[in-house]
Amino acid sequence: CTHRLRKENVSTAGCRVKTPLQSIQTDRPFQLVCTDITELPVTSLGNRYVLVVQDHFTKYVNAYAMSDQKAATVAQLLCERYIPEHGVPEELLSDQGRQYESEIIHTICQRLQMTKKRTSPYHPRGNGMVERFNRTLKEQLARLIQDYGGEWDHYLPAVVLSFNSTSHSSTGYSPYFLAHGREPRLPANVHMSSPTVSDCPQNYGSELATRMDAAFESVLLHREELEQKREYYYNKDTRFRPYTCGDLVWIDDPTTQRQKLSPNWTGPYKVVSVDEKGLLYKLVDVKYPQAATRVIHYDRLKPYRSSTDTLPTEATRANKTLKKKHKSKYIYFYFWC
């Protein structure tokens, strides 16, 4: 049983169990803003990080170069640059990084009545839209540096403008158009005359409202069709079997994978509570029940299949003792079996 237990926490077999794809629903600009921090090589100006803020509905992106990723720096950029440009978003989604879980960020959200949301730990798919942009950003910056030389913070504004002015596959419109109601006048077409939106300036407001209503309706229909296709192909091979209270599971712990030969899975853990969708689980360590509970996403769990006879009980916890003499007294050290 011990051999099987050790084999089970190393093997990756049976790890394809995952939750069905569930898309985030938004129906207006800046209803939900997603943010993340990505790291790049240090430049001569001292910049090392990029704060990415992306609106979920329009896909509009703002990216700011940073020399550090302190909570105060993130808060300053949000308050002094992002909010003055776009206003206060209704919701802010981020991972559980120290910057976003800091007191200053929570205070800002509370005072501005902005709901703070967060993804579960080590689950980047929960903030997948920004993660995909980060990959695009790094690819485009690498190409520009390879072709023209220089450093990434010099090209960052151009890459962001290119992304925002390009039609997005999930909406059918450019993020710039959905955020501003018109397409941008780009450096490539400054010699071309700007398109006339309205012959009568007084009608511009009503025409803009009509145009945006049609665009938003088109976005919702286009996105619904795209999400249905994506969910179908993603979910057709999905085996989603939610756990129940009392089940034993392994946890995929990325912090232990820094050493290549370390076990991939830790545990076992016992499920003590489940959210209504069966996605987030509160777990307690079977070996150390007094330790703090952990909240883990379903995708980072797999069933514990070894015999329960191998689990420690009150009768076996002190099976092995080590007696050590110290200052004429015996101190006993208890070990798990």
HUDA-V955113 format. One record per residue. RES is the residue in one small letter. OMEGA is omega as a letter, one per 40 degrees, with the letter a starting at -180 (NA if undefined). NEAR is the number of other ideal C-beta (glycine too) atoms within 12 Angstrom. Layout:
res->RES omega->OMEGA near->NEAR
res->RES omega->OMEGA near->NEAR
//
This chain:
res->c omega->i near->15
res->t omega->i near->14
res->h omega->i near->12
res->r omega->i near->16
res->l omega->a near->28
res->r omega->i near->15
res->k omega->a near->19
res->e omega->a near->30
res->n omega->i near->31
res->v omega->a near->22
res->s omega->i near->18
res->t omega->i near->17
res->a omega->i near->16
res->g omega->a near->21
res->c omega->a near->21
res->r omega->i near->14
res->v omega->a near->25
res->k omega->i near->27
res->t omega->i near->30
res->p omega->i near->24
res->l omega->i near->25
res->q omega->a near->23
res->s omega->i near->23
res->i omega->a near->26
res->q omega->i near->15
res->t omega->a near->30
res->d omega->i near->19
res->r omega->a near->24
res->p omega->i near->31
res->f omega->i near->31
res->q omega->i near->26
res->l omega->i near->32
res->v omega->a near->45
res->c omega->a near->41
res->t omega->i near->45
res->d omega->i near->39
res->i omega->i near->33
res->t omega->a near->33
res->e omega->i near->22
res->l omega->i near->29
res->p omega->a near->20
res->v omega->i near->17
res->t omega->i near->22
res->s omega->i near->13
res->l omega->i near->16
res->g omega->i near->14
res->n omega->a near->28
res->r omega->a near->24
res->y omega->i near->31
res->v omega->i near->39
res->l omega->a near->43
res->v omega->i near->44
res->v omega->a near->37
res->q omega->i near->43
res->d omega->a near->40
res->h omega->a near->39
res->f omega->a near->35
res->t omega->a near->40
res->k omega->a near->41
res->y omega->a near->38
res->v omega->i near->42
res->n omega->a near->38
res->a omega->a near->41
res->y omega->i near->30
res->a omega->a near->36
res->m omega->i near->33
res->s omega->i near->21
res->d omega->a near->20
res->q omega->i near->29
res->k omega->i near->22
res->a omega->a near->26
res->a omega->i near->21
res->t omega->i near->27
res->v omega->a near->35
res->a omega->a near->30
res->q omega->i near->22
res->l omega->i near->33
res->l omega->a near->37
res->c omega->a near->22
res->e omega->a near->15
res->r omega->a near->20
res->y omega->a near->32
res->i omega->i near->24
res->p omega->i near->13
res->e omega->a near->21
res->h omega->a near->25
res->g omega->a near->17
res->v omega->i near->22
res->p omega->a near->37
res->e omega->a near->25
res->e omega->i near->27
res->l omega->a near->39
res->l omega->i near->34
res->s omega->i near->39
res->d omega->a near->32
res->q omega->i near->24
res->g omega->a near->26
res->r omega->a near->17
res->q omega->a near->31
res->y omega->i near->33
res->e omega->a near->20
res->s omega->a near->22
res->e omega->a near->16
res->i omega->i near->23
res->i omega->i near->32
res->h omega->i near->22
res->t omega->i near->16
res->i omega->a near->29
res->c omega->a near->31
res->q omega->a near->14
res->r omega->a near->15
res->l omega->a near->23
res->q omega->i near->13
res->m omega->a near->29
res->t omega->i near->19
res->k omega->i near->31
res->k omega->a near->27
res->r omega->i near->28
res->t omega->i near->33
res->s omega->a near->29
res->p omega->i near->24
res->y omega->i near->25
res->h omega->a near->26
res->p omega->i near->26
res->r omega->i near->25
res->g omega->i near->31
res->n omega->a near->36
res->g omega->a near->26
res->m omega->i near->36
res->v omega->i near->37
res->e omega->i near->26
res->r omega->i near->25
res->f omega->i near->34
res->n omega->i near->32
res->r omega->i near->19
res->t omega->a near->28
res->l omega->a near->36
res->k omega->i near->25
res->e omega->a near->18
res->q omega->i near->27
res->l omega->i near->35
res->a omega->i near->20
res->r omega->a near->17
res->l omega->i near->23
res->i omega->i near->22
res->q omega->a near->13
res->d omega->a near->11
res->y omega->a near->14
res->g omega->i near->10
res->g omega->a near->18
res->e omega->a near->22
res->w omega->a near->36
res->d omega->i near->30
res->h omega->a near->19
res->y omega->a near->30
res->l omega->i near->34
res->p omega->a near->23
res->a omega->i near->24
res->v omega->i near->32
res->v omega->i near->33
res->l omega->i near->24
res->s omega->i near->28
res->f omega->a near->33
res->n omega->a near->32
res->s omega->i near->29
res->t omega->i near->25
res->s omega->a near->21
res->h omega->a near->32
res->s omega->a near->20
res->s omega->a near->30
res->t omega->a near->35
res->g omega->i near->26
res->y omega->i near->35
res->s omega->i near->30
res->p omega->a near->38
res->y omega->a near->31
res->f omega->a near->30
res->l omega->a near->39
res->a omega->a near->34
res->h omega->i near->25
res->g omega->i near->26
res->r omega->i near->23
res->e omega->a near->24
res->p omega->i near->26
res->r omega->a near->17
res->l omega->i near->18
res->p omega->a near->13
res->a omega->a near->12
res->n omega->i near->13
res->v omega->a near->10
res->h omega->i near->9
res->m omega->i near->11
res->s omega->i near->8
res->s omega->i near->13
res->p omega->i near->11
res->t omega->a near->12
res->v omega->a near->19
res->s omega->i near->18
res->d omega->a near->9
res->c omega->a near->11
res->p omega->a near->12
res->q omega->a near->9
res->n omega->a near->15
res->y omega->a near->17
res->g omega->a near->15
res->s omega->i near->15
res->e omega->i near->20
res->l omega->i near->19
res->a omega->i near->15
res->t omega->a near->17
res->r omega->a near->24
res->m omega->i near->25
res->d omega->i near->16
res->a omega->a near->19
res->a omega->a near->32
res->f omega->i near->28
res->e omega->i near->20
res->s omega->i near->19
res->v omega->a near->35
res->l omega->i near->24
res->l omega->a near->18
res->h omega->a near->22
res->r omega->i near->31
res->e omega->i near->20
res->e omega->a near->18
res->l omega->a near->21
res->e omega->i near->25
res->q omega->i near->16
res->k omega->a near->18
res->r omega->a near->20
res->e omega->i near->19
res->y omega->a near->15
res->y omega->i near->14
res->y omega->a near->20
res->n omega->a near->19
res->k omega->i near->13
res->d omega->a near->13
res->t omega->i near->19
res->r omega->a near->17
res->f omega->i near->22
res->r omega->a near->19
res->p omega->i near->24
res->y omega->i near->34
res->t omega->a near->16
res->c omega->a near->18
res->g omega->i near->19
res->d omega->i near->29
res->l omega->a near->32
res->v omega->i near->42
res->w omega->i near->39
res->i omega->i near->40
res->d omega->a near->32
res->d omega->a near->26
res->p omega->a near->18
res->t omega->i near->16
res->t omega->a near->20
res->q omega->i near->18
res->r omega->i near->10
res->q omega->a near->11
res->k omega->a near->9
res->l omega->i near->9
res->s omega->i near->15
res->p omega->a near->23
res->n omega->a near->29
res->w omega->i near->34
res->t omega->a near->30
res->g omega->e near->36
res->p omega->i near->34
res->y omega->i near->38
res->k omega->i near->31
res->v omega->i near->34
res->v omega->i near->24
res->s omega->a near->21
res->v omega->i near->24
res->d omega->a near->19
res->e omega->a near->8
res->k omega->a near->14
res->g omega->a near->25
res->l omega->a near->28
res->l omega->a near->29
res->y omega->i near->34
res->k omega->a near->24
res->l omega->i near->37
res->v omega->a near->28
res->d omega->a near->28
res->v omega->a near->31
res->k omega->a near->24
res->y omega->a near->19
res->p omega->i near->20
res->q omega->a near->9
res->a omega->a near->13
res->a omega->i near->13
res->t omega->i near->19
res->r omega->i near->29
res->v omega->a near->28
res->i omega->i near->36
res->h omega->a near->34
res->y omega->a near->36
res->d omega->i near->31
res->r omega->a near->36
res->l omega->i near->43
res->k omega->a near->35
res->p omega->i near->26
res->y omega->a near->30
res->r omega->a near->23
res->s omega->a near->26
res->s omega->i near->15
res->t omega->i near->17
res->d omega->a near->13
res->t omega->a near->25
res->l omega->i near->26
res->p omega->i near->23
res->t omega->i near->16
res->e omega->a near->12
res->a omega->a near->9
res->t omega->a near->17
res->r omega->a near->18
res->a omega->a near->16
res->n omega->i near->14
res->k omega->i near->14
res->t omega->i near->16
res->l omega->a near->14
res->k omega->a near->12
res->k omega->a near->11
res->k omega->a near->10
res->h omega->i near->11
res->k omega->i near->7
res->s omega->i near->6
res->k omega->i near->9
res->y omega->i near->12
res->i omega->a near->13
res->y omega->i near->14
res->f omega->a near->13
res->y omega->a near->17
res->f omega->i near->14
res->w omega->i near->20
res->c omega->NA near->20
//
